[in-house]
Amino acid sequence: MHCRCRIFRDNVIHPSIVSVHGGFFITHHHLYWRYATQKFDSTRKISPRNFDSLLEVLRVAPSSYGLQPWKFIVVVDQALRQELRRYAWNQPQVTDASHLIIFCAFKTIDECYVKNFVTRIAKIREVNRESLSDYEGIMLGSLKNWTSAQLSHWMHLQVYLALGMFLAECARYKIDACPMEGFESKKFDEVLDLAQQRLESVVICPIGYRAQDDRYAKLKKVRFDKNEVIIHLR
Ligand SMILES: Cc1cc2nc3c(=O)[nH]c(=O)nc-3n(C[C@H](O)[C@H](O)[C@H](O)COP(=O)(O)O)c2cc1C
């Protein structure tokens, strides 16, 4: 399926068009177009402008309570990417894609983080901090009730949500991506010194442009039928 629209040919969002139409929506075309890219064209780089727009998606992604228990690490250094590849089953996407992003979750969330977050809400929304005390109490209560394993699981779920939005946005820009769990998280954490920052790697995502001879691009999607995955309760 070829798109004649200039915006997609150029892979650039033209502000003039956005203002007329109020933005572009992801369509089924984008979802069929995307696939987990196995072979990237290492000579093609994402423009800084488009890359910046993609990062904005990560910044505004939703999270439970809005707590954003994540960081997204952009690994630029090629030697470092080479080292990381060793701990990712030697998958070439790690070094060959235009950019590599490591999706990280906090190791834990403490009371201080929640309190600072509430202070930020009060400031941004220009409301009295006192008016948020119930909300603060609910958040602190939840966090206290969870075991560290439950807390960690919850934070990982938030990171995956950001990944999902990110993949959709990449597709909308016709930027290829390969979400990857096939890596040794502990080794990545060591190499990137993540414990020091109280972070742990959850999932990684190389992005860029597919190589013309990536045979996976032509494979049909394997998905269950709608009636197998959607349940209507009438
Ligand atoms: C969380 C997650 C982890 C994945 N890990 C890898 C991976 O390590 N290596 C890889 O080549 N593909 C990986 N994939 C890609 C999936 O195999 C692929 O998305 C799936 O087969 C569906 O195909 P499609 O995305 O091309 O439509 C991963 C996908 C997801 C969502």
The ligand as a Tripos MOL2 file, in Angstrom:
@<TRIPOS>MOLECULE
LIG
   31    33     1     0     0
SMALL
NO_CHARGES

@<TRIPOS>ATOM
      1 C1          7.5760   -6.6120   24.2590 C.3       1 LIG1
      2 C2          8.1080   -7.1710   22.9640 C.ar      1 LIG1
      3 C3          9.3540   -7.7810   22.9250 C.ar      1 LIG1
      4 C4          9.8820   -8.2390   21.7180 C.ar      1 LIG1
      5 N1         11.1760   -8.7430   21.6700 N.ar      1 LIG1
      6 C5         11.7460   -8.9750   20.4590 C.ar      1 LIG1
      7 C6         13.1140   -9.2710   20.3380 C.ar      1 LIG1
      8 O1         13.8620   -9.3490   21.3080 O.2       1 LIG1
      9 N2         13.6200   -9.4760   19.1080 N.ar      1 LIG1
     10 C7         12.8410   -9.3980   17.9660 C.ar      1 LIG1
     11 O2         13.3720   -9.5580   16.8770 O.2       1 LIG1
     12 N3         11.5230   -9.1270   18.0640 N.ar      1 LIG1
     13 C8         10.9550   -8.8960   19.2580 C.ar      1 LIG1
     14 N4          9.6260   -8.5620   19.3390 N.ar      1 LIG1
     15 C9          8.8290   -8.4840   18.1190 C.3       1 LIG1
     16 C10         7.6880   -9.5170   18.0840 C.3       1 LIG1
     17 O3          8.1930  -10.7840   17.8020 O.3       1 LIG1
     18 C11         6.6810   -9.0460   17.0260 C.3       1 LIG1
     19 O4          6.1690   -7.8060   17.4270 O.3       1 LIG1
     20 C12         5.5440  -10.0290   16.8470 C.3       1 LIG1
     21 O5          6.0050  -11.2280   16.2930 O.3       1 LIG1
     22 C13         4.4610   -9.4570   15.9620 C.3       1 LIG1
     23 O6          4.9680   -9.1130   14.7090 O.3       1 LIG1
     24 P1          4.9290   -7.6270   14.1170 P.3       1 LIG1
     25 O7          5.3050   -6.6950   15.2490 O.co2     1 LIG1
     26 O8          5.9780   -7.6510   13.0510 O.co2     1 LIG1
     27 O9          3.5620   -7.3650   13.6080 O.co2     1 LIG1
     28 C14         9.0970   -8.1380   20.5380 C.ar      1 LIG1
     29 C15         7.8300   -7.5570   20.6050 C.ar      1 LIG1
     30 C16         7.3450   -7.0560   21.7870 C.ar      1 LIG1
     31 C17         5.9990   -6.3550   21.7950 C.3       1 LIG1
@<TRIPOS>BOND
     1     1     2 1
     2     2     3 ar
     3     2    30 ar
     4     3     4 ar
     5     4     5 ar
     6     4    28 ar
     7     5     6 ar
     8     6     7 ar
     9     6    13 1
    10     7     8 2
    11     7     9 ar
    12     9    10 ar
    13    10    11 2
    14    10    12 ar
    15    12    13 ar
    16    13    14 ar
    17    14    15 1
    18    14    28 ar
    19    15    16 1
    20    16    17 1
    21    16    18 1
    22    18    19 1
    23    18    20 1
    24    20    21 1
    25    20    22 1
    26    22    23 1
    27    23    24 1
    28    24    25 2
    29    24    26 1
    30    24    27 1
    31    28    29 ar
    32    29    30 ar
    33    30    31 1
@<TRIPOS>SUBSTRUCTURE
     1 LIG1         1 GROUP 0 **** ****
